[in-house]
């Protein structure tokens, strides 16, 4: 498995099948359901990349062979979400992928080959056309809330192409799908009545609220992580699926180990901690300082902790660097219920102060143009001393920002960070900068990052603080205006 969610590059981590069991055997959130579906006999659209980044050859002396001949074992290296999806689908044997490209997956709209498309946009669109052709879809399985937003936005962009394909039965060939196109195209058939119905409904941009429910009347569930930075597009997600469709965060964890599973559909931000690995909780004190490490039975409600993992895969006291809050305990077995807060190790040095993700979020509180939209920040060194630079996509709301917003953000940083405030008294801080990006830039960023890291759509997110210089360069290339 490779961990590459928000860091500069993937970190290979050895994983074994037993670690997937709590994921595969996730208890139901309601009768007849499982963690990734509304029902065990349902039909889901699941655009999750299941390919591998690379293969590692392990050589060792094979017993019984003359001259100590080497035995070679090929071990795949890929994202944990890819392997988990493979395990749930029964496609463990990566050596047979090319033989099974056209093979259907039980309960999934698209054939296996569609899950092996590495190009992020093409993979989402390939799954989209198969899903649009099926009126009976009841579950949309996405990795993140931003994945779902990209999925719908790109459907809107390609609406005519997708609907015409359903009418003709000819699968569109999107970029970088050549290795699977011929095989998966044989499974796609014409459905004129469905195409006519879709034309009457129209693309997402022509529906105010609940477009997904019009396209899929049986839709009962969206699974996607909507906590932390992913909560910023939650209102847009709700706009597409309506106010009542449940949104489930199926799992919380990292490549190194799972921490918790969905607790209840009415509480999408809350997960119940797992006990398959040994998890301890490091107290997070004011100022993001470390406190004492506690076993699960000593944690307290409303306190903030960092999960520390000792795993069956050999990691000892691995620090996740996530800050979580204990919100209560399961009445069934007393296991802690938690909600994700933020990353602890995302910060930048500005005005002789270490500015954290929490400081940045606090600084924009009350600025309406930043509500319910994605943004990221970087260390803007064009001025002296350097300052916090904001990237946000150009919209009617963000284009209405004036330079006074920079003063408000500066004031917010001074109030949030005592060291930053001390620097302000000495005249060190420079007003934060705000750069507007072309619409769709963050979707393009996710596609670009998937290509760079070789993990397709897996484990990709837009961090609150972007430290990777290549990522900064990509975003700078998308700038269309500055406040």
ChimeraX attribute file (.defattr): number of C-alpha atoms within 10 A of each C-alpha:
attribute: neighborCount
match mode: 1-to-1
recipient: residues
	/A:1	23
	/A:2	25
	/A:3	21
	/A:4	22
	/A:5	18
	/A:6	19
	/A:7	15
	/A:8	14
	/A:9	15
	/A:10	19
	/A:11	14
	/A:12	15
	/A:13	17
	/A:14	14
	/A:15	20
	/A:16	10
	/A:17	10
	/A:18	12
	/A:19	18
	/A:20	18
	/A:21	13
	/A:22	16
	/A:23	20
	/A:24	16
	/A:25	11
	/A:26	16
	/A:27	14
	/A:28	18
	/A:29	20
	/A:30	12
	/A:31	9
	/A:32	12
	/A:33	15
	/A:34	17
	/A:35	23
	/A:36	28
	/A:37	26
	/A:38	26
	/A:39	20
	/A:40	14
	/A:41	11
	/A:42	18
	/A:43	23
	/A:44	26
	/A:45	24
	/A:46	24
	/A:47	30
	/A:48	25
	/A:49	28
	/A:50	28
	/A:51	25
	/A:52	20
	/A:53	17
	/A:54	13
	/A:55	12
	/A:56	11
	/A:57	12
	/A:58	11
	/A:59	12
	/A:60	12
	/A:61	12
	/A:62	13
	/A:63	10
	/A:64	8
	/A:65	10
	/A:66	8
	/A:67	8
	/A:68	11
	/A:69	13
	/A:70	14
	/A:71	13
	/A:72	13
	/A:73	12
	/A:74	12
	/A:75	14
	/A:76	17
	/A:77	20
	/A:78	25
	/A:79	28
	/A:80	22
	/A:81	20
	/A:82	22
	/A:83	24
	/A:84	19
	/A:85	19
	/A:86	20
	/A:87	17
	/A:88	16
	/A:89	15
	/A:90	11
	/A:91	17
	/A:92	14
	/A:93	9
	/A:94	15
	/A:95	10
	/A:96	10
	/A:97	16
	/A:98	14
	/A:99	10
	/A:100	15
	/A:101	20
	/A:102	22
	/A:103	15
	/A:104	16
	/A:105	15
	/A:106	15
	/A:107	18
	/A:108	22
	/A:109	24
	/A:110	26
	/A:111	22
	/A:112	24
	/A:113	28
	/A:114	29
	/A:115	24
	/A:116	23
	/A:117	28
	/A:118	24
	/A:119	21
	/A:120	28
	/A:121	22
	/A:122	20
	/A:123	25
	/A:124	27
	/A:125	23
	/A:126	24
	/A:127	21
	/A:128	21
	/A:129	23
	/A:130	22
	/A:131	23
	/A:132	22
	/A:133	27
	/A:134	18
	/A:135	17
	/A:136	17
	/A:137	23
	/A:138	21
	/A:139	24
	/A:140	24
	/A:141	21
	/A:142	22
	/A:143	22
	/A:144	21
	/A:145	25
	/A:146	28
	/A:147	25
	/A:148	23
	/A:149	18
	/A:150	21
	/A:151	21
	/A:152	23
	/A:153	17
	/A:154	19
	/A:155	22
	/A:156	16
	/A:157	13
	/A:158	14
	/A:159	19
	/A:160	13
	/A:161	14
	/A:162	24
	/A:163	25
	/A:164	18
	/A:165	22
	/A:166	26
	/A:167	18
	/A:168	14
	/A:169	18
	/A:170	15
	/A:171	23
	/A:172	18
	/A:173	15
	/A:174	15
	/A:175	12
	/A:176	15
	/A:177	20
	/A:178	11
	/A:179	13
	/A:180	19
	/A:181	20
	/A:182	15
	/A:183	20
	/A:184	22
	/A:185	18
	/A:186	12
	/A:187	15
	/A:188	20
	/A:189	16
	/A:190	16
	/A:191	16
	/A:192	17
	/A:193	12
	/A:194	18
	/A:195	20
	/A:196	14
	/A:197	14
	/A:198	20
	/A:199	14
	/A:200	9
	/A:201	14
	/A:202	17
	/A:203	21
	/A:204	22
	/A:205	14
	/A:206	10
	/A:207	14
	/A:208	10
	/A:209	18
	/A:210	18
	/A:211	21
	/A:212	21
	/A:213	16
	/A:214	19
	/A:215	23
	/A:216	19
	/A:217	13
	/A:218	16
	/A:219	22
	/A:220	20
	/A:221	23
	/A:222	26
	/A:223	26
	/A:224	23
	/A:225	24
	/A:226	21
	/A:227	21
	/A:228	16
	/A:229	24
	/A:230	20
	/A:231	19
	/A:232	19
	/A:233	20
	/A:234	19
	/A:235	14
	/A:236	18
	/A:237	23
	/A:238	16
	/A:239	17
	/A:240	22
	/A:241	22
	/A:242	17
	/A:243	12
	/A:244	11
	/A:245	16
	/A:246	20
	/A:247	25
	/A:248	29
	/A:249	29
	/A:250	26
	/A:251	24
	/A:252	21
	/A:253	15
	/A:254	17
	/A:255	20
	/A:256	25
	/A:257	26
	/A:258	22
	/A:259	23
	/A:260	23
	/A:261	24
	/A:262	24
	/A:263	24
	/A:264	19
	/A:265	18
	/A:266	12
	/A:267	14
	/A:268	20
	/A:269	21
	/A:270	25
	/A:271	25
	/A:272	23
	/A:273	23
	/A:274	20
	/A:275	13
	/A:276	16
	/A:277	15
	/A:278	16
	/A:279	23
	/A:280	22
	/A:281	23
	/A:282	21
	/A:283	21
	/A:284	21
	/A:285	13
	/A:286	9
	/A:287	9
	/A:288	14
	/A:289	9
	/A:290	13
	/A:291	14
	/A:292	10
	/A:293	17
	/A:294	17
	/A:295	12
	/A:296	17
	/A:297	11
	/A:298	9
	/A:299	20
	/A:300	16
	/A:301	13
	/A:302	12
	/A:303	13
	/A:304	25
	/A:305	28
	/A:306	25
	/A:307	24
	/A:308	23
	/A:309	21
	/A:310	19
	/A:311	19
	/A:312	15
	/A:313	16
	/A:314	11
	/A:315	14
	/A:316	12
	/A:317	14
	/A:318	16
	/A:319	16
	/A:320	19
	/A:321	16
	/A:322	20
	/A:323	21
	/A:324	23
	/A:325	21
	/A:326	20
	/A:327	16
	/A:328	18
	/A:329	17
	/A:330	12
	/A:331	8
	/A:332	6
	/A:333	7
	/A:334	12
	/A:335	16
	/A:336	22
	/A:337	21
	/A:338	25
	/A:339	22
	/A:340	20
	/A:341	17
	/A:342	20
	/A:343	22
	/A:344	18
	/A:345	14
	/A:346	20
	/A:347	21
	/A:348	20
	/A:349	14
	/A:350	21
	/A:351	23
	/A:352	16
	/A:353	17
	/A:354	15
	/A:355	21
	/A:356	24
	/A:357	20
	/A:358	19
	/A:359	18
	/A:360	23
	/A:361	16
	/A:362	16
	/A:363	21
	/A:364	20
	/A:365	13
	/A:366	12
	/A:367	12
	/A:368	12
	/A:369	17
	/A:370	17
	/A:371	15
	/A:372	14
	/A:373	19
	/A:374	19
	/A:375	20
	/A:376	19
	/A:377	24
	/A:378	21
	/A:379	20
	/A:380	17
	/A:381	12
	/A:382	10
	/A:383	10
	/A:384	11
	/A:385	13
	/A:386	18
	/A:387	23
	/A:388	25
	/A:389	19
	/A:390	22
	/A:391	25
	/A:392	23
	/A:393	24
	/A:394	19
	/A:395	14
	/A:396	9
	/A:397	12
	/A:398	18
	/A:399	14
	/A:400	10
	/A:401	17
	/A:402	12
	/A:403	13
	/A:404	11
	/A:405	18
	/A:406	21
	/A:407	15
	/A:408	18
	/A:409	23
	/A:410	25
	/A:411	16
	/A:412	20
	/A:413	27
	/A:414	20
	/A:415	15
	/A:416	19
	/A:417	20
	/A:418	13
	/A:419	17
	/A:420	23
	/A:421	22
	/A:422	16
	/A:423	16
	/A:424	18
	/A:425	10
	/A:426	9
	/A:427	10
	/A:428	18
	/A:429	24
	/A:430	18
	/A:431	20
	/A:432	21
	/A:433	23
	/A:434	21
	/A:435	20
	/A:436	23
	/A:437	22
	/A:438	16
	/A:439	15
	/A:440	14
	/A:441	20
	/A:442	23
	/A:443	20
	/A:444	17
	/A:445	18
	/A:446	23
	/A:447	19
	/A:448	20
	/A:449	24
	/A:450	21
	/A:451	15
	/A:452	12
	/A:453	18
	/A:454	20
	/A:455	28
	/A:456	31
	/A:457	31
	/A:458	30
	/A:459	25
	/A:460	24
	/A:461	22
	/A:462	21
	/A:463	20
	/A:464	25
	/A:465	24
	/A:466	23
	/A:467	18
	/A:468	13
	/A:469	12
	/A:470	13
	/A:471	17
	/A:472	17
	/A:473	10
	/A:474	15
	/A:475	22
	/A:476	14
	/A:477	12
	/A:478	20
	/A:479	18
	/A:480	13
	/A:481	13
	/A:482	15
	/A:483	15
